[in-house]
Amino acid sequence: MLMIANVAAADTYLNWCGKEWWVRSGTGNPGGNHWSNSSNSVWVDENQKLHLTIQKIGNTWYSTEVDTTSANYTYGVYTWKVSSPILNLDPNIVAAMFFRHNDTNEIDIEATQWGWIYSDRLSYGVQPNAYQSSISYDSSYQRAKNVIYRFDWEPTYVHFTAKLPNGTVISDWNCTDQTSIPHVAGGVAMQMWLMNHLVPINGQNAEMVLSYFSYVPS
């Protein structure tokens, strides 16, 4: 039986890491994507790991996103552990973990090559003006699992790191751009989406598996 995503108009929620998350559906940006809230697209498994996917369902490619239902997040340390190797995704796929108030008050960790086969594999952003890319396309870390991604956000800086399970730092950037650092509260979200809704170059479904998320206020 063919599964059809987004047939229900009702909002979908899940609980993960002690927080309630809204599961996105419908269509829209970034990338003009279709978003699936189907339990076959987004789920928490028996080991309490969160799965986000890129999937072709019928003739349509679907992206996935979850957002905190609370928008009271502000300065502090944001940490994600990602079990799956997201630094080697198809070039047209973006795996994102971020804080967001609006388009000009956002802090992003994005594992992607932005559609370019030979592009760096990890980007940091502090909207609207500050960006840094790292993890080269041929890096020995591109297949790393259980990477800990973190940013420490304070009024005068946002410090990003990515670490292997043994503590090795594979990426580090300290943003001090005062034109970009947010000073407002907002929510937290994670996404897997397609650049400009382009299909994966390899034509394959993809998945990001997150072991945990934590937020420690300043």
QUIZILIN-V943442 format. One record per residue. RES is the residue in three letters. SS is DSSP state (a for helix, b for strand, c for the rest). PSI is psi in whole degrees, -180 to 180 (NA if undefined). D_LAST is the distance of its C-alpha to the last C-alpha in Angstrom with 2 decimals. Layout:
res:RES ss:SS psi:PSI d_last:D_LAST
res:RES ss:SS psi:PSI d_last:D_LAST
This chain:
res:MET ss:c psi:129 d_last:49.78
res:LEU ss:c psi:128 d_last:47.69
res:MET ss:c psi:131 d_last:44.14
res:ILE ss:c psi:119 d_last:43.28
res:ALA ss:c psi:158 d_last:39.61
res:ASN ss:c psi:29 d_last:38.32
res:VAL ss:c psi:-22 d_last:41.35
res:ALA ss:c psi:137 d_last:39.40
res:ALA ss:c psi:-21 d_last:38.00
res:ALA ss:c psi:146 d_last:35.69
res:ASP ss:c psi:151 d_last:31.95
res:THR ss:b psi:139 d_last:30.80
res:TYR ss:b psi:156 d_last:27.68
res:LEU ss:b psi:161 d_last:26.54
res:ASN ss:b psi:133 d_last:24.09
res:TRP ss:b psi:134 d_last:22.18
res:CYS ss:c psi:38 d_last:19.36
res:GLY ss:c psi:14 d_last:19.13
res:LYS ss:b psi:153 d_last:18.72
res:GLU ss:b psi:135 d_last:21.49
res:TRP ss:b psi:139 d_last:22.40
res:TRP ss:b psi:134 d_last:25.08
res:VAL ss:b psi:121 d_last:27.63
res:ARG ss:c psi:148 d_last:29.03
res:SER ss:c psi:178 d_last:32.79
res:GLY ss:b psi:-154 d_last:35.25
res:THR ss:b psi:158 d_last:35.44
res:GLY ss:b psi:-179 d_last:33.46
res:ASN ss:c psi:162 d_last:31.29
res:PRO ss:c psi:150 d_last:30.07
res:GLY ss:c psi:7 d_last:33.46
res:GLY ss:c psi:38 d_last:35.50
res:ASN ss:b psi:158 d_last:34.90
res:HIS ss:b psi:136 d_last:36.14
res:TRP ss:b psi:130 d_last:33.37
res:SER ss:c psi:132 d_last:34.30
res:ASN ss:c psi:16 d_last:32.77
res:SER ss:c psi:145 d_last:35.48
res:SER ss:c psi:-10 d_last:34.66
res:ASN ss:c psi:-7 d_last:36.56
res:SER ss:c psi:-35 d_last:34.10
res:VAL ss:b psi:126 d_last:30.71
res:TRP ss:b psi:162 d_last:30.38
res:VAL ss:b psi:125 d_last:28.60
res:ASP ss:c psi:-177 d_last:30.99
res:GLU ss:c psi:-17 d_last:32.02
res:ASN ss:c psi:12 d_last:29.51
res:GLN ss:c psi:34 d_last:26.63
res:LYS ss:c psi:140 d_last:26.31
res:LEU ss:b psi:130 d_last:25.89
res:HIS ss:b psi:125 d_last:28.70
res:LEU ss:b psi:144 d_last:28.79
res:THR ss:b psi:160 d_last:32.11
res:ILE ss:b psi:121 d_last:34.37
res:GLN ss:b psi:144 d_last:37.77
res:LYS ss:b psi:120 d_last:41.17
res:ILE ss:b psi:115 d_last:42.50
res:GLY ss:c psi:-122 d_last:46.07
res:ASN ss:c psi:10 d_last:46.30
res:THR ss:b psi:138 d_last:42.74
res:TRP ss:b psi:132 d_last:39.60
res:TYR ss:b psi:138 d_last:36.46
res:SER ss:b psi:173 d_last:32.79
res:THR ss:b psi:151 d_last:29.91
res:GLU ss:b psi:141 d_last:26.46
res:VAL ss:b psi:144 d_last:24.03
res:ASP ss:b psi:143 d_last:21.33
res:THR ss:b psi:143 d_last:18.89
res:THR ss:c psi:-16 d_last:20.54
res:SER ss:c psi:142 d_last:17.31
res:ALA ss:c psi:38 d_last:16.09
res:ASN ss:c psi:19 d_last:12.94
res:TYR ss:b psi:139 d_last:10.51
res:THR ss:c psi:-146 d_last:8.37
res:TYR ss:c psi:142 d_last:5.65
res:GLY ss:b psi:-168 d_last:4.38
res:VAL ss:b psi:125 d_last:7.34
res:TYR ss:b psi:125 d_last:10.56
res:THR ss:b psi:133 d_last:13.52
res:TRP ss:b psi:142 d_last:17.16
res:LYS ss:b psi:124 d_last:20.20
res:VAL ss:b psi:116 d_last:23.42
res:SER ss:c psi:-37 d_last:26.61
res:SER ss:c psi:158 d_last:29.07
res:PRO ss:c psi:87 d_last:29.93
res:ILE ss:a psi:-4 d_last:28.62
res:LEU ss:a psi:1 d_last:29.32
res:ASN ss:a psi:30 d_last:33.02
res:LEU ss:c psi:163 d_last:33.21
res:ASP ss:c psi:142 d_last:36.08
res:PRO ss:c psi:-24 d_last:35.67
res:ASN ss:c psi:0 d_last:35.68
res:ILE ss:b psi:141 d_last:32.74
res:VAL ss:b psi:126 d_last:29.05
res:ALA ss:b psi:120 d_last:26.40
res:ALA ss:b psi:145 d_last:23.07
res:MET ss:b psi:126 d_last:19.46
res:PHE ss:b psi:161 d_last:17.32
res:PHE ss:b psi:142 d_last:15.06
res:ARG ss:b psi:131 d_last:17.43
res:HIS ss:b psi:-50 d_last:17.94
res:ASN ss:b psi:-172 d_last:21.37
res:ASP ss:c psi:-22 d_last:23.40
res:THR ss:c psi:12 d_last:21.96
res:ASN ss:b psi:82 d_last:18.25
res:GLU ss:b psi:145 d_last:17.74
res:ILE ss:b psi:120 d_last:16.20
res:ASP ss:b psi:139 d_last:18.78
res:ILE ss:b psi:121 d_last:19.81
res:GLU ss:b psi:116 d_last:23.56
res:ALA ss:b psi:107 d_last:26.12
res:THR ss:c psi:160 d_last:29.36
res:GLN ss:c psi:9 d_last:32.30
res:TRP ss:c psi:37 d_last:32.62
res:GLY ss:c psi:-2 d_last:36.22
res:TRP ss:c psi:126 d_last:37.37
res:ILE ss:c psi:-35 d_last:38.73
res:TYR ss:c psi:23 d_last:38.03
res:SER ss:c psi:160 d_last:34.60
res:ASP ss:c psi:158 d_last:31.38
res:ARG ss:c psi:-5 d_last:29.72
res:LEU ss:b psi:135 d_last:25.98
res:SER ss:b psi:144 d_last:24.36
res:TYR ss:b psi:144 d_last:20.94
res:GLY ss:b psi:140 d_last:20.57
res:VAL ss:b psi:104 d_last:18.44
res:GLN ss:c psi:139 d_last:20.63
res:PRO ss:c psi:-4 d_last:22.95
res:ASN ss:c psi:-16 d_last:23.97
res:ALA ss:b psi:128 d_last:22.24
res:TYR ss:b psi:150 d_last:23.53
res:GLN ss:b psi:134 d_last:24.10
res:SER ss:b psi:152 d_last:26.38
res:SER ss:b psi:-180 d_last:26.83
res:ILE ss:c psi:88 d_last:28.65
res:SER ss:c psi:158 d_last:32.26
res:TYR ss:c psi:-30 d_last:34.64
res:ASP ss:c psi:20 d_last:36.56
res:SER ss:c psi:146 d_last:33.65
res:SER ss:c psi:-12 d_last:34.24
res:TYR ss:c psi:1 d_last:30.81
res:GLN ss:c psi:-21 d_last:31.83
res:ARG ss:c psi:15 d_last:32.67
res:ALA ss:c psi:140 d_last:29.70
res:LYS ss:c psi:163 d_last:28.47
res:ASN ss:c psi:36 d_last:25.36
res:VAL ss:b psi:139 d_last:23.29
res:ILE ss:b psi:116 d_last:19.51
res:TYR ss:b psi:135 d_last:17.95
res:ARG ss:b psi:146 d_last:14.32
res:PHE ss:b psi:141 d_last:12.28
res:ASP ss:b psi:112 d_last:9.10
res:TRP ss:b psi:121 d_last:8.51
res:GLU ss:b psi:169 d_last:7.76
res:PRO ss:c psi:-25 d_last:10.34
res:THR ss:c psi:-3 d_last:12.87
res:TYR ss:b psi:160 d_last:12.83
res:VAL ss:b psi:117 d_last:12.58
res:HIS ss:b psi:117 d_last:13.58
res:PHE ss:b psi:142 d_last:15.70
res:THR ss:b psi:153 d_last:17.48
res:ALA ss:b psi:129 d_last:20.13
res:LYS ss:b psi:146 d_last:21.37
res:LEU ss:c psi:166 d_last:24.44
res:PRO ss:c psi:-27 d_last:24.52
res:ASN ss:c psi:4 d_last:25.82
res:GLY ss:c psi:-7 d_last:22.84
res:THR ss:c psi:126 d_last:24.77
res:VAL ss:b psi:120 d_last:22.75
res:ILE ss:b psi:-11 d_last:24.81
res:SER ss:b psi:141 d_last:22.78
res:ASP ss:b psi:127 d_last:20.24
res:TRP ss:b psi:131 d_last:19.42
res:ASN ss:b psi:112 d_last:17.12
res:CYS ss:b psi:125 d_last:17.41
res:THR ss:c psi:19 d_last:17.37
res:ASP ss:c psi:105 d_last:19.59
res:GLN ss:c psi:-13 d_last:18.67
res:THR ss:c psi:-9 d_last:21.14
res:SER ss:c psi:-30 d_last:19.18
res:ILE ss:c psi:124 d_last:15.38
res:PRO ss:c psi:153 d_last:14.47
res:HIS ss:c psi:32 d_last:13.08
res:VAL ss:c psi:159 d_last:13.80
res:ALA ss:c psi:158 d_last:12.83
res:GLY ss:b psi:-162 d_last:14.91
res:GLY ss:b psi:178 d_last:15.88
res:VAL ss:b psi:143 d_last:16.08
res:ALA ss:b psi:159 d_last:19.54
res:MET ss:b psi:144 d_last:21.74
res:GLN ss:b psi:155 d_last:25.27
res:MET ss:b psi:123 d_last:28.49
res:TRP ss:b psi:167 d_last:30.76
res:LEU ss:b psi:133 d_last:33.87
res:MET ss:a psi:120 d_last:34.28
res:ASN ss:a psi:27 d_last:36.44
res:HIS ss:a psi:31 d_last:37.39
res:LEU ss:c psi:141 d_last:39.47
res:VAL ss:c psi:154 d_last:40.51
res:PRO ss:c psi:139 d_last:39.38
res:ILE ss:c psi:-37 d_last:41.74
res:ASN ss:c psi:-3 d_last:42.46
res:GLY ss:c psi:16 d_last:43.07
res:GLN ss:c psi:148 d_last:40.98
res:ASN ss:c psi:159 d_last:38.40
res:ALA ss:b psi:164 d_last:34.94
res:GLU ss:b psi:144 d_last:32.00
res:MET ss:b psi:127 d_last:28.32
res:VAL ss:b psi:119 d_last:27.32
res:LEU ss:b psi:128 d_last:23.68
res:SER ss:b psi:-38 d_last:23.07
res:TYR ss:b psi:163 d_last:19.53
res:PHE ss:b psi:140 d_last:16.31
res:SER ss:b psi:150 d_last:12.90
res:TYR ss:b psi:123 d_last:9.50
res:VAL ss:b psi:107 d_last:6.56
res:PRO ss:b psi:153 d_last:3.80
res:SER ss:c psi:NA d_last:0.00
